Amino acid sequence: MIMIGDRHHDVHGAREHGIDTIGVLWGYGDAAELEDAGVSELAADTQILKELLLDSSGS
C-alpha cells in the first residue's frame, strides 16, 4: 500500500499509519513542502508516478 498525496497533511497521516507516500507535484503542495514532511518519492507527472508504482509493485 502506498499513499499518493500533494500536501504535507497526506504525508503525515500516512506516516502515522506506517504507509510510505509518493508526493505529486501537480497538486497544491510543492517539492519543498513534501520533502520537509518526509515523502518517500516525488512524481512530477503521471508518467513518473506510473513508473514509481510499477517499480514498487515488484518488491
Z-matrix of the N, CA and C atoms (Angstrom, degrees):
N
C 1 1.444
C 2 1.524 1 107.48
N 3 1.303 2 115.06 1 142.76
C 4 1.463 3 120.51 2 176.55
C 5 1.529 4 108.61 3 -145.59
N 6 1.310 5 115.31 4 142.07
C 7 1.469 6 121.38 5 177.70
C 8 1.518 7 108.04 6 -91.56
N 9 1.302 8 116.87 7 137.27
C 10 1.459 9 122.19 8 173.60
C 11 1.517 10 106.06 9 -115.08
N 12 1.328 11 116.18 10 121.99
C 13 1.455 12 118.95 11 -176.56
C 14 1.507 13 112.68 12 -148.91
N 15 1.317 14 115.30 13 169.98
C 16 1.463 15 120.23 14 -177.77
C 17 1.528 16 113.63 15 -124.41
N 18 1.333 17 117.65 16 6.00
C 19 1.463 18 120.63 17 179.75
C 20 1.517 19 110.45 18 -138.13
N 21 1.328 20 115.60 19 162.07
C 22 1.458 21 120.82 20 -178.82
C 23 1.522 22 111.70 21 -62.00
N 24 1.330 23 117.02 22 -29.05
C 25 1.467 24 120.62 23 178.74
C 26 1.537 25 110.54 24 -60.40
N 27 1.319 26 115.95 25 -39.19
C 28 1.462 27 120.64 26 179.49
C 29 1.529 28 110.90 27 -63.26
N 30 1.332 29 115.73 28 -43.73
C 31 1.461 30 121.01 29 -179.11
C 32 1.523 31 110.53 30 -65.33
N 33 1.314 32 116.82 31 -47.07
C 34 1.466 33 120.74 32 -178.86
C 35 1.531 34 111.33 33 -63.39
N 36 1.316 35 117.06 34 -43.06
C 37 1.459 36 120.48 35 179.48
C 38 1.525 37 111.82 36 -63.40
N 39 1.315 38 116.83 37 -42.71
C 40 1.462 39 120.60 38 179.23
C 41 1.524 40 110.66 39 -65.50
N 42 1.332 41 116.46 40 -44.72
C 43 1.469 42 119.64 41 179.99
C 44 1.518 43 111.95 42 -60.68
N 45 1.309 44 117.19 43 -36.58
C 46 1.460 45 121.40 44 179.38
C 47 1.531 46 111.33 45 -59.49
N 48 1.329 47 115.65 46 -24.96
C 49 1.460 48 121.20 47 -179.15
C 50 1.525 49 112.57 48 -109.93
N 51 1.346 50 116.66 49 13.35
C 52 1.455 51 121.15 50 176.08
C 53 1.516 52 114.72 51 73.45
N 54 1.321 53 117.21 52 27.98
C 55 1.460 54 122.03 53 -177.53
C 56 1.533 55 109.34 54 -110.70
N 57 1.336 56 116.95 55 131.06
C 58 1.469 57 121.17 56 174.38
C 59 1.523 58 109.61 57 -70.92
N 60 1.337 59 115.38 58 158.22
C 61 1.461 60 120.92 59 -177.33
C 62 1.507 61 111.81 60 -129.90
N 63 1.311 62 116.22 61 136.22
C 64 1.460 63 122.44 62 167.59
C 65 1.522 64 105.99 63 -101.48
N 66 1.314 65 115.64 64 122.13
C 67 1.454 66 120.13 65 177.42
C 68 1.512 67 110.51 66 -89.95
N 69 1.313 68 116.80 67 133.54
C 70 1.460 69 121.34 68 178.39
C 71 1.530 70 109.25 69 -105.58
N 72 1.323 71 114.85 70 140.39
C 73 1.466 72 120.31 71 -172.58
C 74 1.527 73 113.78 72 -98.51
N 75 1.323 74 117.71 73 11.01
C 76 1.462 75 119.18 74 176.78
C 77 1.524 76 111.96 75 -105.39
N 78 1.314 77 116.71 76 14.05
C 79 1.462 78 121.37 77 178.03
C 80 1.519 79 110.67 78 -103.22
N 81 1.326 80 116.08 79 -144.48
C 82 1.455 81 121.45 80 -175.65
C 83 1.523 82 113.88 81 -87.10
N 84 1.335 83 117.81 82 -29.38
C 85 1.459 84 120.84 83 -178.92
C 86 1.520 85 111.63 84 -84.70
N 87 1.336 86 115.31 85 168.22
C 88 1.459 87 119.62 86 175.79
C 89 1.523 88 109.23 87 -119.39
N 90 1.324 89 116.04 88 175.61
C 91 1.461 90 121.62 89 -175.66
C 92 1.526 91 111.68 90 -58.77
N 93 1.319 92 117.56 91 -43.41
C 94 1.465 93 120.78 92 -178.40
C 95 1.523 94 111.35 93 -61.35
N 96 1.329 95 117.29 94 -44.64
C 97 1.468 96 121.16 95 179.19
C 98 1.526 97 110.73 96 -60.49
N 99 1.324 98 116.17 97 -45.90
C 100 1.462 99 120.33 98 -177.71
C 101 1.529 100 111.89 99 -69.18
N 102 1.326 101 116.93 100 -41.29
C 103 1.466 102 120.24 101 178.46
C 104 1.524 103 110.87 102 -65.10
N 105 1.320 104 117.21 103 -41.72
C 106 1.468 105 120.94 104 177.93
C 107 1.533 106 111.31 105 -61.33
N 108 1.323 107 116.59 106 -32.52
C 109 1.465 108 121.05 107 -179.88
C 110 1.529 109 111.85 108 -77.98
N 111 1.343 110 117.11 109 -15.70
C 112 1.462 111 120.41 110 177.32
C 113 1.514 112 114.99 111 98.18
N 114 1.319 113 117.06 112 30.32
C 115 1.455 114 121.27 113 178.92
C 116 1.535 115 110.43 114 -58.33
N 117 1.333 116 116.67 115 145.54
C 118 1.464 117 121.47 116 -179.56
C 119 1.529 118 111.77 117 -74.43
N 120 1.320 119 117.19 118 -42.61
C 121 1.463 120 124.05 119 -178.49
C 122 1.524 121 108.64 120 -146.01
N 123 1.340 122 115.23 121 160.50
C 124 1.465 123 121.03 122 174.74
C 125 1.522 124 109.17 123 -122.01
N 126 1.319 125 116.12 124 141.94
C 127 1.460 126 122.00 125 176.53
C 128 1.522 127 108.70 126 -125.39
N 129 1.327 128 115.22 127 121.64
C 130 1.462 129 120.02 128 -179.44
C 131 1.526 130 112.29 129 -82.72
N 132 1.337 131 116.81 130 -21.09
C 133 1.462 132 120.21 131 179.65
C 134 1.525 133 109.44 132 -153.57
N 135 1.319 134 115.73 133 175.79
C 136 1.458 135 119.72 134 -174.84
C 137 1.524 136 112.88 135 -68.51
N 138 1.316 137 118.36 136 -28.98
C 139 1.465 138 120.63 137 177.87
C 140 1.527 139 110.32 138 -65.69
N 141 1.315 140 117.08 139 -43.73
C 142 1.470 141 120.37 140 177.67
C 143 1.528 142 109.87 141 -65.37
N 144 1.320 143 117.47 142 -40.92
C 145 1.462 144 120.52 143 177.04
C 146 1.526 145 110.46 144 -58.59
N 147 1.315 146 116.93 145 -45.43
C 148 1.463 147 121.43 146 178.47
C 149 1.523 148 110.63 147 -58.17
N 150 1.326 149 116.68 148 -46.71
C 151 1.468 150 120.71 149 -179.99
C 152 1.525 151 111.13 150 -61.61
N 153 1.327 152 117.81 151 -43.18
C 154 1.460 153 120.84 152 178.88
C 155 1.525 154 111.66 153 -63.49
N 156 1.333 155 116.30 154 -40.24
C 157 1.458 156 119.52 155 179.60
C 158 1.530 157 111.51 156 -68.18
N 159 1.307 158 116.71 157 -40.85
C 160 1.461 159 119.38 158 178.91
C 161 1.522 160 111.63 159 -67.97
N 162 1.341 161 117.29 160 -37.02
C 163 1.452 162 120.66 161 177.04
C 164 1.519 163 110.90 162 -64.13
N 165 1.332 164 117.16 163 -39.92
C 166 1.472 165 120.06 164 -176.86
C 167 1.517 166 112.11 165 -77.30
N 168 1.327 167 118.26 166 -21.16
C 169 1.461 168 119.48 167 -177.71
C 170 1.515 169 112.40 168 -75.63
N 171 1.326 170 117.45 169 -19.49
C 172 1.456 171 120.36 170 179.79
C 173 1.500 172 114.08 171 -88.01
N 174 1.319 173 118.58 172 -5.42
C 175 1.468 174 120.32 173 -177.61
C 176 1.504 175 112.87 174 -98.84
